[in-house]
């Protein structure tokens, strides 16, 4: 998703060049626990630890596990798996 501005803790820095800091990519995976544990094992810094969130989609509640990492260019990568 591309976001111009968000006030709920998603922006990692001031919205100035390089603009990758204002973007997060949502990546749906089949085994989020394995990816999460691999990153933790390698001591890769997590931007946001694993959590379960609920989202309303077309009037239905969608529950998913997710966590975020930040790549070296400032992009947030949000790994998700539907519960």
PyMOL Python script that loads the backbone (N, CA, C, O; Angstrom):
from pymol import cmd

cmd.read_pdbstr("""\
ATOM      1  N   UNK A   1       0.839  -1.163   0.000  1.00  0.00           N
ATOM      2  CA  UNK A   1       0.000   0.000   0.000  1.00  0.00           C
ATOM      3  C   UNK A   1       0.886   1.228   0.000  1.00  0.00           C
ATOM      4  O   UNK A   1       1.964   1.218   0.595  1.00  0.00           O
ATOM      5  N   UNK A   2       0.450   2.270  -0.651  1.00  0.00           N
ATOM      6  CA  UNK A   2       1.152   3.543  -0.638  1.00  0.00           C
ATOM      7  C   UNK A   2       0.390   4.482   0.282  1.00  0.00           C
ATOM      8  O   UNK A   2      -0.822   4.646   0.143  1.00  0.00           O
ATOM      9  N   UNK A   3       1.096   5.095   1.218  1.00  0.00           N
ATOM     10  CA  UNK A   3       0.456   6.000   2.158  1.00  0.00           C
ATOM     11  C   UNK A   3       1.141   7.347   2.116  1.00  0.00           C
ATOM     12  O   UNK A   3       2.368   7.441   2.168  1.00  0.00           O
ATOM     13  N   UNK A   4       0.336   8.386   2.021  1.00  0.00           N
ATOM     14  CA  UNK A   4       0.904   9.724   2.035  1.00  0.00           C
ATOM     15  C   UNK A   4       1.276  10.138   3.446  1.00  0.00           C
ATOM     16  O   UNK A   4       2.331  10.730   3.673  1.00  0.00           O
ATOM     17  N   UNK A   5       0.387   9.818   4.409  1.00  0.00           N
ATOM     18  CA  UNK A   5       0.669  10.174   5.792  1.00  0.00           C
ATOM     19  C   UNK A   5      -0.181   9.303   6.701  1.00  0.00           C
ATOM     20  O   UNK A   5      -1.343   9.029   6.402  1.00  0.00           O
ATOM     21  N   UNK A   6       0.382   8.883   7.774  1.00  0.00           N
ATOM     22  CA  UNK A   6      -0.336   8.055   8.741  1.00  0.00           C
ATOM     23  C   UNK A   6       0.167   8.456  10.115  1.00  0.00           C
ATOM     24  O   UNK A   6       1.360   8.711  10.283  1.00  0.00           O
ATOM     25  N   UNK A   7      -0.710   8.516  11.091  1.00  0.00           N
ATOM     26  CA  UNK A   7      -0.304   8.995  12.415  1.00  0.00           C
ATOM     27  C   UNK A   7      -0.294   7.904  13.471  1.00  0.00           C
ATOM     28  O   UNK A   7      -0.186   8.212  14.658  1.00  0.00           O
ATOM     29  N   UNK A   8      -0.405   6.631  13.079  1.00  0.00           N
ATOM     30  CA  UNK A   8      -0.513   5.555  14.061  1.00  0.00           C
ATOM     31  C   UNK A   8       0.785   4.753  14.183  1.00  0.00           C
ATOM     32  O   UNK A   8       0.735   3.540  14.382  1.00  0.00           O
ATOM     33  N   UNK A   9       1.943   5.405  14.067  1.00  0.00           N
ATOM     34  CA  UNK A   9       3.204   4.726  14.297  1.00  0.00           C
ATOM     35  C   UNK A   9       3.791   4.007  13.102  1.00  0.00           C
ATOM     36  O   UNK A   9       4.733   3.230  13.263  1.00  0.00           O
ATOM     37  N   UNK A  10       3.262   4.240  11.892  1.00  0.00           N
ATOM     38  CA  UNK A  10       3.793   3.568  10.711  1.00  0.00           C
ATOM     39  C   UNK A  10       4.921   4.364  10.066  1.00  0.00           C
ATOM     40  O   UNK A  10       5.809   3.773   9.452  1.00  0.00           O
ATOM     41  N   UNK A  11       4.910   5.674  10.187  1.00  0.00           N
ATOM     42  CA  UNK A  11       5.975   6.473   9.581  1.00  0.00           C
ATOM     43  C   UNK A  11       7.238   6.320  10.412  1.00  0.00           C
ATOM     44  O   UNK A  11       7.221   6.476  11.632  1.00  0.00           O
ATOM     45  N   UNK A  12       8.334   6.011   9.728  1.00  0.00           N
ATOM     46  CA  UNK A  12       9.581   5.751  10.449  1.00  0.00           C
ATOM     47  C   UNK A  12      10.491   6.966  10.498  1.00  0.00           C
ATOM     48  O   UNK A  12      11.485   6.963  11.224  1.00  0.00           O
ATOM     49  N   UNK A  13      10.164   8.012   9.732  1.00  0.00           N
ATOM     50  CA  UNK A  13      10.967   9.229   9.726  1.00  0.00           C
ATOM     51  C   UNK A  13      10.180  10.331   9.034  1.00  0.00           C
ATOM     52  O   UNK A  13       9.071  10.108   8.549  1.00  0.00           O
ATOM     53  N   UNK A  14      10.758  11.508   8.996  1.00  0.00           N
ATOM     54  CA  UNK A  14      10.146  12.632   8.305  1.00  0.00           C
ATOM     55  C   UNK A  14       9.948  12.299   6.837  1.00  0.00           C
ATOM     56  O   UNK A  14      10.799  11.660   6.220  1.00  0.00           O
ATOM     57  N   UNK A  15       8.822  12.734   6.276  1.00  0.00           N
ATOM     58  CA  UNK A  15       8.517  12.447   4.879  1.00  0.00           C
ATOM     59  C   UNK A  15       9.343  13.357   3.964  1.00  0.00           C
ATOM     60  O   UNK A  15       8.856  14.377   3.477  1.00  0.00           O
ATOM     61  N   UNK A  16      10.579  12.974   3.745  1.00  0.00           N
ATOM     62  CA  UNK A  16      11.486  13.670   2.839  1.00  0.00           C
ATOM     63  C   UNK A  16      12.338  12.622   2.149  1.00  0.00           C
ATOM     64  O   UNK A  16      12.302  11.448   2.519  1.00  0.00           O
ATOM     65  N   UNK A  17      13.100  13.032   1.157  1.00  0.00           N
ATOM     66  CA  UNK A  17      13.925  12.092   0.401  1.00  0.00           C
ATOM     67  C   UNK A  17      14.872  11.342   1.338  1.00  0.00           C
ATOM     68  O   UNK A  17      15.474  11.983   2.200  1.00  0.00           O
ATOM     69  N   UNK A  18      15.039  10.032   1.221  1.00  0.00           N
ATOM     70  CA  UNK A  18      14.418   9.131   0.252  1.00  0.00           C
ATOM     71  C   UNK A  18      13.007   8.748   0.692  1.00  0.00           C
ATOM     72  O   UNK A  18      12.777   8.421   1.856  1.00  0.00           O
ATOM     73  N   UNK A  19      12.092   8.791  -0.228  1.00  0.00           N
ATOM     74  CA  UNK A  19      10.686   8.624   0.090  1.00  0.00           C
ATOM     75  C   UNK A  19      10.291   7.199   0.437  1.00  0.00           C
ATOM     76  O   UNK A  19       9.139   6.966   0.803  1.00  0.00           O
ATOM     77  N   UNK A  20      11.194   6.244   0.338  1.00  0.00           N
ATOM     78  CA  UNK A  20      10.894   4.872   0.728  1.00  0.00           C
ATOM     79  C   UNK A  20      10.478   4.746   2.174  1.00  0.00           C
ATOM     80  O   UNK A  20       9.861   3.756   2.567  1.00  0.00           O
ATOM     81  N   UNK A  21      10.813   5.742   2.964  1.00  0.00           N
ATOM     82  CA  UNK A  21      10.456   5.686   4.379  1.00  0.00           C
ATOM     83  C   UNK A  21       8.962   5.818   4.601  1.00  0.00           C
ATOM     84  O   UNK A  21       8.490   5.526   5.700  1.00  0.00           O
ATOM     85  N   UNK A  22       8.198   6.244   3.608  1.00  0.00           N
ATOM     86  CA  UNK A  22       6.759   6.382   3.762  1.00  0.00           C
ATOM     87  C   UNK A  22       5.978   5.239   3.157  1.00  0.00           C
ATOM     88  O   UNK A  22       4.754   5.318   3.049  1.00  0.00           O
ATOM     89  N   UNK A  23       6.656   4.178   2.760  1.00  0.00           N
ATOM     90  CA  UNK A  23       5.997   3.071   2.072  1.00  0.00           C
ATOM     91  C   UNK A  23       6.158   1.804   2.903  1.00  0.00           C
ATOM     92  O   UNK A  23       7.217   1.545   3.475  1.00  0.00           O
ATOM     93  N   UNK A  24       5.075   1.015   2.957  1.00  0.00           N
ATOM     94  CA  UNK A  24       5.225  -0.314   3.525  1.00  0.00           C
ATOM     95  C   UNK A  24       4.589  -1.318   2.573  1.00  0.00           C
ATOM     96  O   UNK A  24       3.527  -1.077   2.000  1.00  0.00           O
ATOM     97  N   UNK A  25       5.253  -2.424   2.426  1.00  0.00           N
ATOM     98  CA  UNK A  25       4.797  -3.494   1.548  1.00  0.00           C
ATOM     99  C   UNK A  25       4.246  -4.624   2.406  1.00  0.00           C
ATOM    100  O   UNK A  25       4.923  -5.118   3.309  1.00  0.00           O
ATOM    101  N   UNK A  26       3.029  -5.024   2.121  1.00  0.00           N
ATOM    102  CA  UNK A  26       2.400  -6.132   2.823  1.00  0.00           C
ATOM    103  C   UNK A  26       2.627  -7.400   2.013  1.00  0.00           C
ATOM    104  O   UNK A  26       2.243  -7.478   0.846  1.00  0.00           O
ATOM    105  N   UNK A  27       3.254  -8.392   2.637  1.00  0.00           N
ATOM    106  CA  UNK A  27       3.641  -9.634   1.965  1.00  0.00           C
ATOM    107  C   UNK A  27       2.954 -10.791   2.679  1.00  0.00           C
ATOM    108  O   UNK A  27       3.298 -11.125   3.813  1.00  0.00           O
ATOM    109  N   UNK A  28       1.974 -11.403   2.004  1.00  0.00           N
ATOM    110  CA  UNK A  28       1.263 -12.528   2.601  1.00  0.00           C
ATOM    111  C   UNK A  28       2.071 -13.800   2.390  1.00  0.00           C
ATOM    112  O   UNK A  28       2.497 -14.095   1.274  1.00  0.00           O
ATOM    113  N   UNK A  29       2.280 -14.553   3.468  1.00  0.00           N
ATOM    114  CA  UNK A  29       3.102 -15.763   3.428  1.00  0.00           C
ATOM    115  C   UNK A  29       2.324 -16.948   3.998  1.00  0.00           C
ATOM    116  O   UNK A  29       1.297 -16.773   4.655  1.00  0.00           O
ATOM    117  N   UNK A  30       2.826 -18.150   3.739  1.00  0.00           N
ATOM    118  CA  UNK A  30       2.176 -19.367   4.215  1.00  0.00           C
ATOM    119  C   UNK A  30       2.645 -19.805   5.600  1.00  0.00           C
ATOM    120  O   UNK A  30       1.888 -20.443   6.331  1.00  0.00           O
ATOM    121  N   UNK A  31       3.896 -19.468   5.975  1.00  0.00           N
ATOM    122  CA  UNK A  31       4.436 -19.898   7.264  1.00  0.00           C
ATOM    123  C   UNK A  31       5.154 -18.736   7.930  1.00  0.00           C
ATOM    124  O   UNK A  31       6.384 -18.669   7.932  1.00  0.00           O
ATOM    125  N   UNK A  32       4.378 -17.828   8.492  1.00  0.00           N
ATOM    126  CA  UNK A  32       4.935 -16.617   9.088  1.00  0.00           C
ATOM    127  C   UNK A  32       5.826 -16.932  10.288  1.00  0.00           C
ATOM    128  O   UNK A  32       6.807 -16.232  10.538  1.00  0.00           O
ATOM    129  N   UNK A  33       5.479 -17.992  11.031  1.00  0.00           N
ATOM    130  CA  UNK A  33       6.272 -18.345  12.215  1.00  0.00           C
ATOM    131  C   UNK A  33       7.702 -18.723  11.836  1.00  0.00           C
ATOM    132  O   UNK A  33       8.644 -18.348  12.535  1.00  0.00           O
ATOM    133  N   UNK A  34       7.877 -19.460  10.742  1.00  0.00           N
ATOM    134  CA  UNK A  34       9.219 -19.869  10.307  1.00  0.00           C
ATOM    135  C   UNK A  34      10.053 -18.654   9.899  1.00  0.00           C
ATOM    136  O   UNK A  34      11.238 -18.574  10.222  1.00  0.00           O
ATOM    137  N   UNK A  35       9.433 -17.713   9.190  1.00  0.00           N
ATOM    138  CA  UNK A  35      10.155 -16.506   8.760  1.00  0.00           C
ATOM    139  C   UNK A  35      10.533 -15.673   9.972  1.00  0.00           C
ATOM    140  O   UNK A  35      11.660 -15.190  10.077  1.00  0.00           O
ATOM    141  N   UNK A  36       9.597 -15.508  10.877  1.00  0.00           N
ATOM    142  CA  UNK A  36       9.826 -14.724  12.088  1.00  0.00           C
ATOM    143  C   UNK A  36      10.979 -15.310  12.906  1.00  0.00           C
ATOM    144  O   UNK A  36      11.869 -14.581  13.344  1.00  0.00           O
ATOM    145  N   UNK A  37      10.958 -16.619  13.109  1.00  0.00           N
ATOM    146  CA  UNK A  37      12.012 -17.271  13.887  1.00  0.00           C
ATOM    147  C   UNK A  37      13.369 -17.186  13.187  1.00  0.00           C
ATOM    148  O   UNK A  37      14.393 -17.017  13.848  1.00  0.00           O
ATOM    149  N   UNK A  38      13.387 -17.299  11.876  1.00  0.00           N
ATOM    150  CA  UNK A  38      14.651 -17.176  11.127  1.00  0.00           C
ATOM    151  C   UNK A  38      15.247 -15.780  11.314  1.00  0.00           C
ATOM    152  O   UNK A  38      16.446 -15.647  11.560  1.00  0.00           O
ATOM    153  N   UNK A  39      14.424 -14.747  11.200  1.00  0.00           N
ATOM    154  CA  UNK A  39      14.909 -13.375  11.392  1.00  0.00           C
ATOM    155  C   UNK A  39      15.407 -13.172  12.818  1.00  0.00           C
ATOM    156  O   UNK A  39      16.444 -12.544  13.027  1.00  0.00           O
ATOM    157  N   UNK A  40      14.683 -13.695  13.792  1.00  0.00           N
ATOM    158  CA  UNK A  40      15.117 -13.569  15.190  1.00  0.00           C
ATOM    159  C   UNK A  40      16.419 -14.325  15.419  1.00  0.00           C
ATOM    160  O   UNK A  40      17.306 -13.840  16.122  1.00  0.00           O
ATOM    161  N   UNK A  41      16.538 -15.517  14.825  1.00  0.00           N
ATOM    162  CA  UNK A  41      17.754 -16.312  14.963  1.00  0.00           C
ATOM    163  C   UNK A  41      18.966 -15.563  14.393  1.00  0.00           C
ATOM    164  O   UNK A  41      20.068 -15.662  14.932  1.00  0.00           O
ATOM    165  N   UNK A  42      18.761 -14.825  13.320  1.00  0.00           N
ATOM    166  CA  UNK A  42      19.837 -14.057  12.675  1.00  0.00           C
ATOM    167  C   UNK A  42      20.021 -12.675  13.310  1.00  0.00           C
ATOM    168  O   UNK A  42      20.824 -11.874  12.831  1.00  0.00           O
ATOM    169  N   UNK A  43      19.282 -12.396  14.381  1.00  0.00           N
ATOM    170  CA  UNK A  43      19.340 -11.098  15.080  1.00  0.00           C
ATOM    171  C   UNK A  43      19.011  -9.924  14.169  1.00  0.00           C
ATOM    172  O   UNK A  43      19.527  -8.823  14.361  1.00  0.00           O
ATOM    173  N   UNK A  44      18.139 -10.158  13.162  1.00  0.00           N
ATOM    174  CA  UNK A  44      17.709  -9.064  12.303  1.00  0.00           C
ATOM    175  C   UNK A  44      16.754  -8.185  13.106  1.00  0.00           C
ATOM    176  O   UNK A  44      15.817  -8.700  13.715  1.00  0.00           O
ATOM    177  N   UNK A  45      16.971  -6.872  13.119  1.00  0.00           N
ATOM    178  CA  UNK A  45      16.114  -6.013  13.940  1.00  0.00           C
ATOM    179  C   UNK A  45      14.665  -5.994  13.444  1.00  0.00           C
ATOM    180  O   UNK A  45      14.405  -5.791  12.258  1.00  0.00           O
ATOM    181  N   UNK A  46      13.752  -6.204  14.351  1.00  0.00           N
ATOM    182  CA  UNK A  46      12.331  -6.148  14.034  1.00  0.00           C
ATOM    183  C   UNK A  46      11.829  -4.740  14.285  1.00  0.00           C
ATOM    184  O   UNK A  46      12.122  -4.152  15.326  1.00  0.00           O
ATOM    185  N   UNK A  47      11.074  -4.194  13.342  1.00  0.00           N
ATOM    186  CA  UNK A  47      10.482  -2.872  13.540  1.00  0.00           C
ATOM    187  C   UNK A  47       9.258  -2.988  14.449  1.00  0.00           C
ATOM    188  O   UNK A  47       9.022  -2.123  15.293  1.00  0.00           O
ATOM    189  N   UNK A  48       8.484  -4.058  14.273  1.00  0.00           N
ATOM    190  CA  UNK A  48       7.349  -4.344  15.136  1.00  0.00           C
ATOM    191  C   UNK A  48       7.265  -5.850  15.319  1.00  0.00           C
ATOM    192  O   UNK A  48       7.254  -6.596  14.340  1.00  0.00           O
ATOM    193  N   UNK A  49       7.206  -6.301  16.563  1.00  0.00           N
ATOM    194  CA  UNK A  49       7.151  -7.732  16.856  1.00  0.00           C
ATOM    195  C   UNK A  49       5.852  -8.353  16.352  1.00  0.00           C
ATOM    196  O   UNK A  49       4.896  -7.652  16.019  1.00  0.00           O
ATOM    197  N   UNK A  50       5.839  -9.682  16.304  1.00  0.00           N
ATOM    198  CA  UNK A  50       4.667 -10.434  15.867  1.00  0.00           C
ATOM    199  C   UNK A  50       3.462 -10.087  16.738  1.00  0.00           C
ATOM    200  O   UNK A  50       3.560  -9.997  17.962  1.00  0.00           O
ATOM    201  N   UNK A  51       2.327  -9.896  16.075  1.00  0.00           N
ATOM    202  CA  UNK A  51       1.077  -9.640  16.766  1.00  0.00           C
ATOM    203  C   UNK A  51      -0.071 -10.159  15.915  1.00  0.00           C
ATOM    204  O   UNK A  51       0.105 -10.465  14.736  1.00  0.00           O
ATOM    205  N   UNK A  52      -1.232 -10.252  16.514  1.00  0.00           N
ATOM    206  CA  UNK A  52      -2.444 -10.628  15.795  1.00  0.00           C
ATOM    207  C   UNK A  52      -3.327  -9.392  15.744  1.00  0.00           C
ATOM    208  O   UNK A  52      -3.617  -8.781  16.772  1.00  0.00           O
ATOM    209  N   UNK A  53      -3.755  -9.029  14.535  1.00  0.00           N
ATOM    210  CA  UNK A  53      -4.618  -7.871  14.341  1.00  0.00           C
ATOM    211  C   UNK A  53      -5.887  -8.286  13.620  1.00  0.00           C
ATOM    212  O   UNK A  53      -5.913  -9.284  12.899  1.00  0.00           O
ATOM    213  N   UNK A  54      -6.933  -7.510  13.824  1.00  0.00           N
ATOM    214  CA  UNK A  54      -8.195  -7.726  13.134  1.00  0.00           C
ATOM    215  C   UNK A  54      -8.469  -6.532  12.237  1.00  0.00           C
ATOM    216  O   UNK A  54      -8.275  -5.384  12.638  1.00  0.00           O
ATOM    217  N   UNK A  55      -8.920  -6.809  11.019  1.00  0.00           N
ATOM    218  CA  UNK A  55      -9.258  -5.781  10.050  1.00  0.00           C
ATOM    219  C   UNK A  55     -10.644  -6.065   9.495  1.00  0.00           C
ATOM    220  O   UNK A  55     -11.008  -7.221   9.282  1.00  0.00           O
ATOM    221  N   UNK A  56     -11.417  -5.010   9.262  1.00  0.00           N
ATOM    222  CA  UNK A  56     -12.715  -5.189   8.628  1.00  0.00           C
ATOM    223  C   UNK A  56     -12.533  -5.079   7.121  1.00  0.00           C
ATOM    224  O   UNK A  56     -12.024  -4.078   6.616  1.00  0.00           O
ATOM    225  N   UNK A  57     -12.957  -6.124   6.408  1.00  0.00           N
ATOM    226  CA  UNK A  57     -12.850  -6.176   4.960  1.00  0.00           C
ATOM    227  C   UNK A  57     -14.219  -6.549   4.403  1.00  0.00           C
ATOM    228  O   UNK A  57     -14.714  -7.649   4.647  1.00  0.00           O
ATOM    229  N   UNK A  58     -14.825  -5.638   3.660  1.00  0.00           N
ATOM    230  CA  UNK A  58     -16.136  -5.879   3.043  1.00  0.00           C
ATOM    231  C   UNK A  58     -17.168  -6.357   4.069  1.00  0.00           C
ATOM    232  O   UNK A  58     -17.964  -7.254   3.791  1.00  0.00           O
ATOM    233  N   UNK A  59     -17.145  -5.750   5.252  1.00  0.00           N
ATOM    234  CA  UNK A  59     -18.107  -6.096   6.284  1.00  0.00           C
ATOM    235  C   UNK A  59     -17.770  -7.331   7.092  1.00  0.00           C
ATOM    236  O   UNK A  59     -18.515  -7.687   8.005  1.00  0.00           O
ATOM    237  N   UNK A  60     -16.671  -7.993   6.783  1.00  0.00           N
ATOM    238  CA  UNK A  60     -16.236  -9.184   7.513  1.00  0.00           C
ATOM    239  C   UNK A  60     -14.981  -8.883   8.315  1.00  0.00           C
ATOM    240  O   UNK A  60     -14.193  -8.012   7.948  1.00  0.00           O
ATOM    241  N   UNK A  61     -14.803  -9.607   9.408  1.00  0.00           N
ATOM    242  CA  UNK A  61     -13.611  -9.455  10.238  1.00  0.00           C
ATOM    243  C   UNK A  61     -12.531 -10.420   9.752  1.00  0.00           C
ATOM    244  O   UNK A  61     -12.749 -11.630   9.688  1.00  0.00           O
ATOM    245  N   UNK A  62     -11.370  -9.874   9.411  1.00  0.00           N
ATOM    246  CA  UNK A  62     -10.228 -10.674   8.987  1.00  0.00           C
ATOM    247  C   UNK A  62      -9.183 -10.611  10.095  1.00  0.00           C
ATOM    248  O   UNK A  62      -8.762  -9.525  10.495  1.00  0.00           O
ATOM    249  N   UNK A  63      -8.766 -11.770  10.590  1.00  0.00           N
ATOM    250  CA  UNK A  63      -7.739 -11.831  11.624  1.00  0.00           C
ATOM    251  C   UNK A  63      -6.459 -12.348  10.994  1.00  0.00           C
ATOM    252  O   UNK A  63      -6.475 -13.336  10.260  1.00  0.00           O
ATOM    253  N   UNK A  64      -5.340 -11.675  11.285  1.00  0.00           N
ATOM    254  CA  UNK A  64      -4.073 -12.133  10.730  1.00  0.00           C
ATOM    255  C   UNK A  64      -2.923 -11.859  11.684  1.00  0.00           C
ATOM    256  O   UNK A  64      -2.935 -10.898  12.453  1.00  0.00           O
ATOM    257  N   UNK A  65      -1.925 -12.738  11.610  1.00  0.00           N
ATOM    258  CA  UNK A  65      -0.663 -12.541  12.319  1.00  0.00           C
ATOM    259  C   UNK A  65       0.190 -11.652  11.430  1.00  0.00           C
ATOM    260  O   UNK A  65       0.122 -11.750  10.204  1.00  0.00           O
ATOM    261  N   UNK A  66       0.986 -10.792  12.031  1.00  0.00           N
ATOM    262  CA  UNK A  66       1.848  -9.920  11.243  1.00  0.00           C
ATOM    263  C   UNK A  66       3.006  -9.398  12.081  1.00  0.00           C
ATOM    264  O   UNK A  66       2.929  -9.308  13.306  1.00  0.00           O
ATOM    265  N   UNK A  67       4.083  -9.057  11.377  1.00  0.00           N
ATOM    266  CA  UNK A  67       5.204  -8.362  11.993  1.00  0.00           C
ATOM    267  C   UNK A  67       5.853  -7.506  10.916  1.00  0.00           C
ATOM    268  O   UNK A  67       5.607  -7.713   9.728  1.00  0.00           O
ATOM    269  N   UNK A  68       6.683  -6.542  11.321  1.00  0.00           N
ATOM    270  CA  UNK A  68       7.311  -5.631  10.378  1.00  0.00           C
ATOM    271  C   UNK A  68       8.821  -5.607  10.561  1.00  0.00           C
ATOM    272  O   UNK A  68       9.329  -5.668  11.680  1.00  0.00           O
ATOM    273  N   UNK A  69       9.521  -5.519   9.450  1.00  0.00           N
ATOM    274  CA  UNK A  69      10.954  -5.239   9.445  1.00  0.00           C
ATOM    275  C   UNK A  69      11.176  -4.059   8.514  1.00  0.00           C
ATOM    276  O   UNK A  69      10.353  -3.781   7.642  1.00  0.00           O
ATOM    277  N   UNK A  70      12.282  -3.374   8.700  1.00  0.00           N
ATOM    278  CA  UNK A  70      12.627  -2.242   7.844  1.00  0.00           C
ATOM    279  C   UNK A  70      13.872  -2.608   7.055  1.00  0.00           C
ATOM    280  O   UNK A  70      14.879  -3.026   7.626  1.00  0.00           O
ATOM    281  N   UNK A  71      13.798  -2.448   5.729  1.00  0.00           N
ATOM    282  CA  UNK A  71      14.968  -2.771   4.920  1.00  0.00           C
ATOM    283  C   UNK A  71      15.953  -1.604   4.960  1.00  0.00           C
ATOM    284  O   UNK A  71      15.598  -0.532   5.449  1.00  0.00           O
ATOM    285  N   UNK A  72      17.182  -1.780   4.459  1.00  0.00           N
ATOM    286  CA  UNK A  72      18.198  -0.730   4.544  1.00  0.00           C
ATOM    287  C   UNK A  72      17.820   0.584   3.856  1.00  0.00           C
ATOM    288  O   UNK A  72      18.390   1.624   4.186  1.00  0.00           O
ATOM    289  N   UNK A  73      16.873   0.568   2.906  1.00  0.00           N
ATOM    290  CA  UNK A  73      16.448   1.792   2.237  1.00  0.00           C
ATOM    291  C   UNK A  73      15.294   2.485   2.951  1.00  0.00           C
ATOM    292  O   UNK A  73      14.830   3.530   2.497  1.00  0.00           O
ATOM    293  N   UNK A  74      14.828   1.927   4.050  1.00  0.00           N
ATOM    294  CA  UNK A  74      13.760   2.550   4.809  1.00  0.00           C
ATOM    295  C   UNK A  74      12.383   1.989   4.539  1.00  0.00           C
ATOM    296  O   UNK A  74      11.417   2.412   5.176  1.00  0.00           O
ATOM    297  N   UNK A  75      12.258   1.043   3.608  1.00  0.00           N
ATOM    298  CA  UNK A  75      10.954   0.463   3.320  1.00  0.00           C
ATOM    299  C   UNK A  75      10.536  -0.479   4.442  1.00  0.00           C
ATOM    300  O   UNK A  75      11.344  -1.265   4.936  1.00  0.00           O
ATOM    301  N   UNK A  76       9.263  -0.395   4.843  1.00  0.00           N
ATOM    302  CA  UNK A  76       8.738  -1.335   5.817  1.00  0.00           C
ATOM    303  C   UNK A  76       8.172  -2.538   5.082  1.00  0.00           C
ATOM    304  O   UNK A  76       7.417  -2.393   4.120  1.00  0.00           O
ATOM    305  N   UNK A  77       8.541  -3.718   5.539  1.00  0.00           N
ATOM    306  CA  UNK A  77       8.032  -4.964   4.988  1.00  0.00           C
ATOM    307  C   UNK A  77       7.149  -5.595   6.054  1.00  0.00           C
ATOM    308  O   UNK A  77       7.624  -5.982   7.122  1.00  0.00           O
ATOM    309  N   UNK A  78       5.864  -5.694   5.754  1.00  0.00           N
ATOM    310  CA  UNK A  78       4.898  -6.244   6.708  1.00  0.00           C
ATOM    311  C   UNK A  78       4.542  -7.642   6.252  1.00  0.00           C
ATOM    312  O   UNK A  78       3.825  -7.817   5.267  1.00  0.00           O
ATOM    313  N   UNK A  79       5.043  -8.640   6.967  1.00  0.00           N
ATOM    314  CA  UNK A  79       4.750 -10.039   6.657  1.00  0.00           C
ATOM    315  C   UNK A  79       3.455 -10.404   7.365  1.00  0.00           C
ATOM    316  O   UNK A  79       3.290 -10.124   8.553  1.00  0.00           O
ATOM    317  N   UNK A  80       2.529 -11.035   6.632  1.00  0.00           N
ATOM    318  CA  UNK A  80       1.221 -11.383   7.181  1.00  0.00           C
ATOM    319  C   UNK A  80       0.852 -12.820   6.845  1.00  0.00           C
ATOM    320  O   UNK A  80       1.319 -13.395   5.862  1.00  0.00           O
ATOM    321  N   UNK A  81      -0.003 -13.379   7.694  1.00  0.00           N
ATOM    322  CA  UNK A  81      -0.599 -14.687   7.437  1.00  0.00           C
ATOM    323  C   UNK A  81      -1.999 -14.678   8.040  1.00  0.00           C
ATOM    324  O   UNK A  81      -2.178 -14.355   9.214  1.00  0.00           O
ATOM    325  N   UNK A  82      -2.984 -15.034   7.229  1.00  0.00           N
ATOM    326  CA  UNK A  82      -4.359 -15.098   7.715  1.00  0.00           C
ATOM    327  C   UNK A  82      -4.489 -16.203   8.749  1.00  0.00           C
ATOM    328  O   UNK A  82      -3.924 -17.286   8.598  1.00  0.00           O
ATOM    329  N   UNK A  83      -5.241 -15.914   9.800  1.00  0.00           N
ATOM    330  CA  UNK A  83      -5.463 -16.903  10.858  1.00  0.00           C
ATOM    331  C   UNK A  83      -6.574 -17.856  10.470  1.00  0.00           C
ATOM    332  O   UNK A  83      -6.906 -18.761  11.236  1.00  0.00           O
TER     333      UNK A  83
END
""", "prot")
cmd.dss("prot")
cmd.show_as("cartoon", "prot")
cmd.util.cbc("prot")
cmd.orient("prot")
